[in-house]
Amino acid sequence: MNDDKQGLSHETYRWNMAAVSRATGLSAHTLRVWERRYGFPKPDRLPSGHRRFSHEEVERLRAVASALKAGHRPGDVIHRPLDELRGLAGPAPEERRPVFSNETWRRDVFRDIRQYDAEGLAARLRRSALRLGARSFLTRCAVPLVKEVGRGWADGELEIGQEHLFTEVVESLLRFIRESLEIDLEEPPVILATLPGELHGLGLQFAALLAAIEGRSCRLLGVQTPPGEIAEAARFTGAAAVGLSVSASASAGETAAMIRSLRELLPASVPLWIGGGGSLSLRLPGGVIHLPELGHLERALRGLSRPGHGAA
């Protein structure tokens, strides 16, 4: 237990795993998963193989833990500067809070996921959607639940197959809800896609359903769509806007370069919207609109001109 802490400064003292867990509230299992998955923390190793953490790493881990309590995901925040991390702490915005405080419901959802019970999970979420309505189900249930499941995977509490099964069930339900709303929606449409290298399409389903709720039609081009093809679809359909979803796993440099290319290919009159967890780390070129949350997308959709509703 004695790690020779007495008489040592912050610069020389090294924390053992148990002490770090107590100080941060993060389990030893979570710290090992992050070390392997994200390359942080990077503790020193004793000849015995035991990990030793610096004071600076512990301070960062404390800030990361506070950001997670505020509703952020590990992959979105773990590599941010310490000052920025500290600014993320605090009460979660209302949109981040799950509508269900019922622990029995949440327990049953995660039991369905862990047991690979797609049918049970789908039925449970459908009942929730019927009770809440499309908008509340999307913003106050589906989005917070997806983030919580993502944290479960990042912390090593869920397997990748369980997370994929959950994603498939949610995507199918969102499509089903959207199809019931896509009757006589206003044109021109919004084009939605992800860029090459981006495999995560759930954000597109969120955006498409919100667009349908707002009475705007969409064309989903899906994942890994080249910028030239996105621009061609926008020209062919006379798109009102183009929206891209970027996850935290995307390469920031390559993604930013493709966004610049797409912005140059699109008519200047067509807004280019960028959202998703990975958009926070991008340096976006001029003429590109950052919509980090669904509330921002909602306002952008409402701000689009409506056919036959010109200026008075």
C-alpha positions in Angstrom: 0.0 0.0 0.0 2.9 2.3 0.7 4.0 3.9 -2.6 6.5 6.3 -1.0 4.1 9.2 -1.3 5.5 11.0 1.8 7.9 13.7 0.9 7.3 13.5 -2.9 6.0 16.3 -5.0 3.2 16.1 -7.6 5.9 15.9 -10.3 7.5 12.8 -8.8 4.7 10.9 -7.1 3.0 8.1 -9.2 -0.5 6.9 -8.3 -1.4 3.3 -8.3 -4.5 2.0 -10.0 -6.6 1.7 -6.8 -5.8 5.3 -5.8 -6.7 6.6 -9.3 -10.0 4.7 -9.2 -10.8 6.2 -5.8 -9.9 9.7 -6.9 -11.8 9.7 -10.2 -14.6 7.3 -9.7 -13.5 5.4 -12.8 -13.1 1.7 -12.4 -9.8 -0.1 -13.1 -11.6 -2.0 -15.9 -12.6 1.3 -17.6 -9.1 2.8 -17.3 -7.6 -0.4 -19.0 -10.2 -0.2 -21.8 -9.4 3.5 -22.4 -5.7 2.8 -22.4 -6.2 0.2 -25.1 -8.9 1.9 -27.1 -7.9 5.6 -26.9 -4.3 5.6 -26.0 -5.0 7.5 -22.8 -4.1 7.3 -20.0 -0.5 6.2 -20.6 0.7 5.0 -17.2 4.2 4.0 -16.6 4.8 0.2 -15.9 6.8 -1.1 -13.1 8.9 -4.3 -13.7 6.1 -6.2 -12.0 3.7 -4.9 -14.7 1.7 -2.7 -12.3 0.6 0.7 -13.7 1.6 4.0 -12.1 -0.1 7.3 -13.1 1.2 10.8 -13.0 -0.5 13.6 -11.2 -1.3 15.3 -14.5 -3.0 12.2 -15.8 -5.1 11.9 -12.7 -6.2 15.6 -13.1 -7.2 14.9 -16.7 -9.1 11.8 -15.7 -11.0 13.7 -13.1 -12.0 16.3 -15.7 -13.0 13.5 -18.1 -15.1 11.9 -15.5 -16.9 15.1 -14.8 -17.6 15.6 -18.5 -19.1 12.1 -18.7 -21.4 12.9 -15.8 -22.6 15.9 -17.9 -23.6 13.6 -20.7 -20.6 13.6 -23.0 -19.1 10.4 -24.5 -15.5 9.3 -23.8 -14.4 9.3 -27.4 -15.7 12.9 -27.8 -13.8 14.4 -24.9 -10.9 12.2 -23.8 -8.3 14.0 -26.0 -9.5 17.5 -25.4 -7.3 20.1 -23.6 -7.7 20.2 -19.8 -9.1 23.7 -19.7 -11.7 22.7 -22.3 -12.6 19.5 -20.4 -13.2 21.5 -17.2 -15.6 23.7 -19.2 -17.7 20.7 -20.1 -18.5 19.8 -16.6 -21.7 20.7 -14.9 -25.4 19.8 -15.2 -26.4 18.2 -18.5 -28.6 20.2 -20.8 -32.2 19.2 -20.8 -31.9 17.6 -24.2 -29.2 15.2 -22.8 -31.4 13.9 -20.0 -33.3 10.8 -20.7 -37.1 11.3 -20.4 -37.3 8.1 -18.3 -36.0 8.3 -14.8 -37.6 4.8 -14.2 -34.7 2.5 -13.4 -36.8 -0.5 -14.1 -37.3 0.6 -17.7 -33.6 1.3 -18.2 -32.6 -2.0 -16.6 -35.0 -3.8 -18.9 -33.6 -2.0 -22.0 -30.0 -3.0 -21.1 -31.1 -6.5 -20.3 -32.6 -6.8 -23.8 -29.4 -5.5 -25.3 -27.1 -7.9 -23.3 -29.4 -10.9 -24.1 -29.4 -9.9 -27.8 -33.2 -9.8 -27.6 -33.9 -7.6 -30.7 -37.6 -8.4 -30.7 -38.0 -7.5 -27.0 -36.0 -4.3 -27.3 -37.9 -3.2 -30.5 -41.3 -3.8 -28.8 -40.2 -1.8 -25.7 -39.0 1.2 -27.7 -42.1 1.1 -29.9 -44.3 1.4 -26.9 -42.2 4.3 -25.7 -42.5 6.0 -29.0 -46.3 5.6 -29.0 -46.5 7.2 -25.5 -44.2 10.1 -26.2 -44.8 11.0 -29.9 -42.2 11.3 -32.5 -40.4 14.5 -31.4 -40.2 13.7 -27.7 -39.2 10.1 -28.4 -36.3 11.3 -30.7 -35.0 14.1 -28.5 -35.7 12.9 -25.0 -35.4 9.1 -25.4 -33.6 7.9 -28.5 -30.7 10.4 -28.6 -29.9 10.1 -24.8 -30.3 6.4 -24.9 -27.9 6.0 -27.8 -25.3 8.1 -25.9 -25.7 6.0 -22.9 -25.3 2.8 -24.9 -22.2 4.3 -26.5 -20.8 5.0 -23.0 -21.5 1.4 -22.1 -19.5 0.2 -25.1 -16.7 2.7 -24.4 -16.5 1.5 -20.8 -16.3 -2.1 -21.8 -19.7 -2.9 -20.3 -21.2 -3.9 -23.7 -19.8 -5.9 -26.5 -19.5 -4.5 -30.0 -22.2 -7.0 -31.2 -24.6 -5.9 -28.6 -24.0 -2.2 -29.5 -24.5 -3.1 -33.2 -27.8 -4.9 -32.5 -29.1 -1.9 -30.5 -28.2 0.4 -33.3 -30.0 -1.7 -35.9 -33.1 -1.8 -33.8 -33.1 1.9 -33.3 -32.4 2.7 -37.0 -35.3 0.4 -38.0 -37.7 2.1 -35.6 -36.7 5.6 -36.7 -37.3 4.7 -40.3 -40.7 3.3 -39.5 -41.7 6.4 -37.6 -40.4 8.6 -40.4 -42.2 6.7 -43.1 -45.5 7.4 -41.3 -44.7 11.2 -41.5 -43.4 11.3 -45.1 -46.7 12.1 -46.8 -46.8 15.3 -49.0 -43.7 16.7 -47.4 -42.4 20.0 -48.8 -39.8 20.0 -51.6 -37.0 20.8 -52.4 -35.4 18.1 -50.1 -32.5 18.1 -47.7 -29.7 15.8 -48.8 -28.2 13.7 -45.9 -25.0 11.6 -46.1 -21.7 10.8 -44.5 -18.4 11.1 -46.2 -16.0 8.3 -47.3 -14.5 6.6 -44.2 -17.5 7.4 -42.1 -19.4 4.2 -41.3 -21.8 5.5 -38.7 -25.2 6.3 -40.1 -27.4 6.6 -37.0 -27.0 10.4 -37.0 -28.5 10.5 -40.5 -31.6 8.7 -39.2 -31.9 11.2 -36.3 -31.7 14.1 -38.8 -34.1 12.6 -41.3 -36.8 12.0 -38.7 -36.4 15.5 -37.3 -36.7 16.9 -40.9 -39.9 14.8 -41.4 -41.3 16.2 -38.1 -40.6 19.7 -39.4 -42.4 18.9 -42.7 -39.3 18.7 -44.9 -38.5 15.8 -47.2 -35.1 14.2 -47.2 -32.9 12.2 -49.5 -30.7 9.8 -47.5 -27.6 8.9 -49.6 -26.2 6.8 -46.7 -22.7 6.3 -45.5 -19.4 6.8 -47.3 -20.7 8.9 -50.1 -18.1 10.8 -52.2 -18.4 14.6 -52.2 -18.9 14.7 -56.0 -21.9 12.4 -55.7 -23.4 14.4 -52.9 -23.0 17.6 -55.0 -24.5 15.9 -58.0 -27.6 14.7 -56.0 -28.0 18.2 -54.6 -28.0 19.7 -58.1 -30.3 17.0 -59.5 -32.9 17.4 -56.8 -32.6 21.2 -56.4 -31.7 20.5 -52.7 -32.6 23.1 -50.1 -29.6 22.1 -48.0 -27.0 19.4 -47.6 -26.3 17.8 -44.2 -23.3 15.6 -43.2 -23.0 13.5 -40.0 -19.5 13.1 -38.6 -18.8 10.7 -35.7 -15.9 10.9 -33.2 -14.2 8.1 -35.1 -13.7 10.1 -38.2 -10.3 11.4 -39.3 -10.5 15.2 -38.6 -7.9 16.2 -41.3 -9.3 14.1 -44.1 -12.9 14.9 -43.2 -12.2 18.7 -43.1 -10.5 18.4 -46.6 -13.6 16.6 -48.0 -15.9 19.2 -46.5 -13.9 21.9 -48.2 -14.2 20.1 -51.5 -17.9 19.6 -51.2 -18.5 23.3 -50.2 -16.7 24.3 -53.5 -18.8 21.9 -55.5 -22.1 23.0 -54.1 -23.9 26.2 -55.3 -23.3 29.0 -52.9 -27.0 29.2 -52.3 -27.2 25.7 -50.8 -26.4 25.6 -47.1 -23.9 22.9 -46.0 -24.6 21.7 -42.5 -22.2 19.6 -40.3 -23.3 17.7 -37.2 -22.5 14.8 -35.0 -20.0 14.1 -32.2 -17.0 14.3 -34.5 -17.9 17.8 -35.8 -16.7 19.3 -32.5 -13.1 18.7 -33.3 -13.2 19.9 -37.0 -11.8 23.2 -38.3 -14.6 24.0 -40.7 -14.1 26.2 -43.7 -16.1 29.4 -44.4 -19.6 28.9 -45.7 -20.1 25.7 -43.6 -22.7 25.8 -40.8 -22.0 23.8 -37.6 -25.0 22.2 -36.0 -23.7 20.2 -33.0 -27.1 19.4 -31.5 -30.5 18.5 -32.8 -31.9 21.7 -31.5 -29.6 23.6 -33.8 -30.7 21.4 -36.7 -34.4 22.1 -35.8 -33.8 25.8 -36.1 -31.9 25.5 -39.3 -34.7 23.4 -40.9 -37.3 26.0 -39.8 -35.1 28.7 -41.3 -35.2 27.2 -44.8 -37.3 29.0 -47.4 -40.6 27.3 -48.2 -41.8 26.8 -51.7 -44.4 29.4 -52.6 -43.5 31.4 -49.5 -41.3 34.1 -51.0 -40.6 37.5 -49.4 -43.6 39.7 -49.0 
